[in-house]
Amino acid sequence: MLIVMHRDATDAEIRKVMDHIESLGYRAHPIPGSLRTAIGITGNQGSLHRAEFEVMPGVDQAVPVTKPYKLVSREARDERTCVDVAGVPIGAGTFTVIAGPCAVESRKQLFEIAEQVKKAGAHLLRGGAFKPRTSPYSFQGLGEEGLKLLAEARKEFDLPVVTEAMDSEGVKLVEEYADVIQIGARNMQNYSLLKAAGRARKPVFLKRGMSATLDELLMAAEYIYSEGNYQVFLCERGVRTFSMHTRNTLDLSVVPAVQEHSHLPILVDTSHGTGRRDKVPALSLAALAVGADGLMVEVHHEPEKALSDGPQALTPEMFRKLMADLKSMAPLLGRTIES
């Protein structure tokens, strides 16, 4: 159920409704809007009596929520959410670009790439310190040393950092060094990890699982929300199909579907979505056209020598051209790409 407060409801009235919800043994989730606050209720096993809340001071109405994902649904919040990442907006009509290497390999490699993507107009820096790989013999990342290098690069180039956590302990480390906790596709339904991210104080970037449905993606986001972290944005990164011409099949149709059913921002990872650098630029422009809130792309100054996912990494020159093309195309679609 969703408790919608009056536009002029006081903080005390909102607090009293929340206290009442919690006195019943449930959890209250305040969802501020531009005009009024709503309060989501989770933890109830059955239906609640609307009148019990509608008679309380400051309450406008109590609305049953039919979706299984109660807090991330459009029923809970009709306005699109904008997530603030160290001053960089994700959502709210802007188009945000996250760029950088798949994996942090060295200080020299990271700083060279960070400088290039910053000059080209990237808004956030990506780079893996912990790398879940299909083969146990592949490069697994530098761990905490990689996180320290990312923190150095953030300070040097003024780029907030996005990096993946693979377990609860990793969440604490990423929260210490980075600005966004990424949950990778392989961990989308790692519920203990989702709960740990939900208790963190940093935004969470949740990537769609390789075979996940729309509802499964939104239910994973609900796990994070249910723990009290309301700074969540999503990522389409391709799903596994019978097709062999690309690494994955990029499902751009999920972007408007997410926006229809949820208020959360959604970005598109065209690098993992294709696995081929020659396909990344065209599909990145398509992501802008279909209404995505941004992109995540991999960039490497020497992709042929990359320790992870070299074939899908753009060169700095390709990334500069992509950013120029995106900025030329955005006004035609009524979109904004901040410089």
C-alpha positions in Angstrom: 0.0 0.0 0.0 1.0 3.6 -0.7 0.1 6.4 1.7 -0.2 9.7 -0.2 0.2 12.8 1.9 -1.5 16.1 1.3 0.6 18.7 -0.4 0.7 20.8 2.8 1.3 17.9 5.2 3.8 18.8 7.9 7.0 16.8 8.7 5.4 15.9 12.0 2.3 14.5 10.3 4.5 12.4 7.9 6.5 11.2 10.9 3.4 10.2 12.8 2.1 8.1 9.8 5.5 6.4 9.6 5.6 5.7 13.3 2.1 4.2 13.0 3.2 1.9 10.2 6.2 0.7 12.1 4.1 0.2 15.3 2.2 -2.4 13.2 5.4 -4.3 12.5 5.8 -3.1 8.9 8.4 -0.9 7.3 7.8 2.7 6.1 9.5 4.1 3.1 9.1 7.9 2.6 9.2 8.8 -1.2 9.4 12.6 -1.5 8.0 14.1 -4.7 8.1 17.6 -6.1 4.6 18.4 -4.8 4.0 15.9 -2.0 5.4 12.9 -0.1 4.2 9.4 -0.4 5.0 6.6 2.1 5.4 3.0 0.9 4.6 0.1 3.2 6.5 -3.2 3.0 6.5 -6.3 5.2 2.7 -6.8 5.3 1.6 -10.3 4.3 -2.0 -9.3 3.5 -4.1 -6.3 2.6 -4.3 -3.3 4.9 -7.3 -1.3 5.8 -7.2 2.0 3.9 -9.5 3.8 6.3 -7.0 3.2 9.2 -4.6 5.6 7.4 -7.0 7.9 5.6 -8.3 9.3 8.9 -4.9 10.3 10.0 -4.0 14.1 9.8 -2.1 15.0 6.7 -3.1 11.9 4.7 -4.8 12.4 1.3 -5.4 8.8 0.4 -4.2 5.2 0.8 -3.7 3.5 -2.5 -3.3 -0.3 -3.0 -0.1 -1.2 -5.0 -0.8 -4.1 -7.4 2.8 -4.6 -8.6 5.0 -7.1 -6.7 7.7 -4.4 -6.9 6.0 -1.9 -4.7 8.6 0.8 -4.2 10.2 1.0 -7.6 6.9 0.9 -9.5 5.1 3.8 -11.2 2.3 3.3 -8.8 4.6 4.3 -6.0 6.0 7.3 -7.8 4.7 8.7 -11.0 7.6 11.2 -11.4 10.8 9.8 -12.9 13.5 9.5 -10.3 16.8 11.4 -10.7 19.8 9.9 -8.9 22.5 12.3 -7.8 26.1 10.9 -8.1 28.5 13.4 -6.6 26.7 16.2 -8.4 26.1 14.4 -11.6 22.4 13.8 -12.4 21.2 10.4 -13.6 17.8 10.8 -15.1 15.6 13.9 -15.2 15.9 14.2 -19.0 19.7 14.4 -19.0 21.9 11.8 -20.9 24.8 10.7 -18.8 27.9 8.8 -20.1 30.0 6.5 -18.0 33.2 5.5 -19.7 36.5 3.8 -18.9 38.4 0.5 -19.0 36.7 -2.8 -18.3 39.4 -3.4 -15.6 41.9 -1.3 -13.8 45.3 -2.8 -14.9 47.7 -0.2 -13.6 48.0 3.5 -12.6 49.5 4.5 -16.0 46.7 2.7 -17.9 43.9 4.0 -15.8 45.1 7.6 -15.8 45.7 7.7 -19.5 42.2 6.5 -20.2 40.6 8.7 -17.6 42.3 11.8 -19.1 41.0 10.8 -22.6 37.4 10.2 -21.6 37.3 13.3 -19.5 38.5 15.4 -22.4 35.9 13.8 -24.7 33.0 14.7 -22.3 32.4 11.6 -20.1 30.6 12.3 -16.9 31.6 9.3 -14.8 34.6 6.9 -14.8 34.1 3.2 -14.8 36.8 0.6 -14.1 36.7 -2.9 -12.5 38.7 -3.6 -9.4 37.0 -6.9 -8.8 36.3 -8.8 -12.1 33.9 -11.8 -12.1 35.3 -13.9 -15.1 34.0 -17.0 -16.8 37.4 -18.6 -16.5 39.2 -18.9 -13.1 42.5 -18.3 -15.0 41.5 -14.9 -16.4 42.6 -11.7 -14.8 40.4 -11.1 -11.7 41.3 -7.5 -11.0 43.6 -5.7 -8.6 41.2 -5.7 -5.7 41.6 -2.9 -3.1 44.7 -1.6 -4.9 42.5 -1.0 -7.9 40.0 0.9 -5.8 42.7 3.1 -4.5 43.8 3.9 -8.1 40.2 4.7 -9.0 40.0 7.1 -6.0 43.2 8.8 -7.2 41.8 9.1 -10.7 38.6 10.6 -9.4 40.6 13.3 -7.6 42.9 14.0 -10.5 40.2 14.2 -13.2 37.1 15.2 -11.3 35.2 12.1 -12.4 33.0 10.3 -10.0 33.7 6.5 -10.0 31.5 3.5 -10.8 32.9 0.1 -9.9 31.5 -3.3 -9.1 31.1 -5.1 -5.8 30.9 -8.9 -5.8 30.0 -9.6 -2.2 29.0 -7.9 1.1 32.6 -7.2 2.1 33.2 -5.7 -1.4 30.2 -3.4 -0.9 32.0 -1.9 2.1 35.2 -1.4 0.2 33.5 0.1 -2.9 31.5 2.4 -0.6 34.7 3.6 0.9 36.6 4.4 -2.3 34.0 4.9 -5.0 30.8 6.9 -5.7 28.6 4.2 -7.2 28.3 0.5 -6.2 27.8 -1.5 -9.4 25.9 -4.9 -9.2 27.0 -6.9 -12.2 24.8 -9.1 -14.4 26.0 -12.3 -12.8 24.9 -11.0 -9.4 21.6 -9.4 -10.2 19.8 -12.1 -8.2 22.4 -12.4 -5.4 20.0 -11.4 -2.8 22.4 -11.1 0.1 24.5 -8.8 -2.0 21.4 -6.7 -3.0 20.5 -6.4 0.6 24.0 -5.3 1.5 23.9 -2.7 -1.3 20.5 -1.6 0.1 22.1 -0.8 3.4 24.9 1.2 1.8 24.9 5.0 1.6 26.1 5.2 -2.0 24.0 5.0 -5.2 23.6 1.5 -6.8 23.9 0.7 -10.5 22.1 -2.5 -11.1 22.8 -4.4 -14.3 20.2 -6.7 -15.8 21.0 -10.4 -15.6 21.9 -12.3 -18.8 18.5 -14.0 -19.0 16.5 -11.8 -16.7 13.0 -10.7 -17.5 11.8 -7.1 -16.9 9.9 -8.2 -13.7 13.0 -10.0 -12.4 15.1 -6.9 -12.9 12.6 -4.6 -11.1 12.3 -7.1 -8.2 16.1 -7.1 -7.8 15.9 -3.3 -7.6 13.1 -3.7 -5.0 15.4 -5.7 -2.8 17.7 -2.7 -2.7 14.9 -0.2 -2.1 13.4 -2.4 0.6 16.6 -2.0 2.7 16.3 1.8 2.6 18.6 2.8 -0.3 16.5 4.8 -2.8 19.4 5.8 -5.0 19.2 3.1 -7.7 19.5 3.2 -11.4 19.4 0.3 -13.9 21.4 -1.0 -16.8 20.4 -3.0 -19.9 23.6 -4.8 -21.0 22.3 -7.4 -23.4 20.7 -10.8 -22.9 21.7 -14.3 -24.0 19.9 -15.6 -27.1 20.6 -17.9 -30.0 22.3 -15.1 -32.0 26.0 -15.5 -32.7 26.8 -12.2 -34.5 27.3 -10.4 -31.3 28.3 -11.4 -27.7 24.8 -10.7 -26.4 21.6 -9.4 -27.9 21.1 -5.8 -26.8 17.4 -5.4 -25.8 16.7 -1.7 -26.4 13.0 -2.4 -26.2 13.4 -2.9 -22.4 14.2 0.8 -22.0 10.6 2.2 -22.7 9.2 -0.9 -20.9 11.1 0.0 -17.7 10.0 3.6 -18.0 6.4 2.5 -18.3 6.5 0.3 -15.2 9.1 2.0 -13.0 10.3 5.4 -12.0 14.0 4.4 -12.0 16.5 5.7 -14.5 17.9 3.1 -17.0 21.2 3.3 -18.9 22.5 1.0 -21.7 25.8 -0.8 -21.7 26.5 -1.1 -25.5 29.9 -2.7 -24.9 28.7 -5.8 -23.1 25.5 -5.6 -25.2 27.4 -6.3 -28.4 30.9 -7.4 -27.5 32.2 -5.7 -30.6 33.6 -2.2 -30.8 32.4 -1.7 -34.4 28.8 -2.2 -33.2 29.0 0.1 -30.1 28.7 3.6 -31.8 25.5 2.8 -33.8 23.8 1.1 -30.9 24.8 3.9 -28.5 23.0 6.4 -30.8 20.0 4.1 -30.8 20.0 4.0 -27.0 19.8 7.8 -27.0 17.0 7.7 -29.5 15.0 5.1 -27.6 15.0 7.3 -24.5 17.7 5.8 -22.3 19.0 8.0 -19.5 22.6 7.3 -20.5 25.3 5.0 -21.6 28.1 2.8 -20.2 30.9 2.2 -22.6 34.3 0.7 -22.3 37.4 2.6 -23.6 41.0 1.5 -23.8 44.0 3.2 -25.3 45.5 -0.2 -26.3 42.5 -2.5 -26.6 44.6 -5.2 -28.3 46.6 -5.4 -25.0 43.7 -5.2 -22.6 43.5 -7.8 -19.8 39.7 -7.9 -20.1 37.2 -7.5 -22.9 39.6 -5.8 -25.4 37.4 -6.6 -28.5 34.5 -4.5 -27.2 36.5 -1.4 -26.0 36.4 1.7 -28.0 39.7 3.5 -28.7 39.9 7.1 -27.4 39.5 8.4 -31.0 36.3 6.4 -31.4 35.0 7.6 -28.1 35.6 11.2 -29.0 33.6 10.8 -32.2 30.8 9.0 -30.4 30.5 11.9 -27.9 30.4 14.4 -30.7 27.7 12.4 -32.5 25.7 12.1 -29.4 25.8 15.8 -28.7 24.8 16.6 -32.3 21.9 14.2 -32.1 20.6 15.0 -28.6 18.9 18.4 -29.3 16.9 16.8 -32.2 15.3 14.5 -29.6 14.8 17.2 -26.9 17.6 15.7 -24.8 20.4 17.3 -22.9 24.0 16.2 -22.6 25.9 18.2 -20.1 29.5 19.2 -21.1 
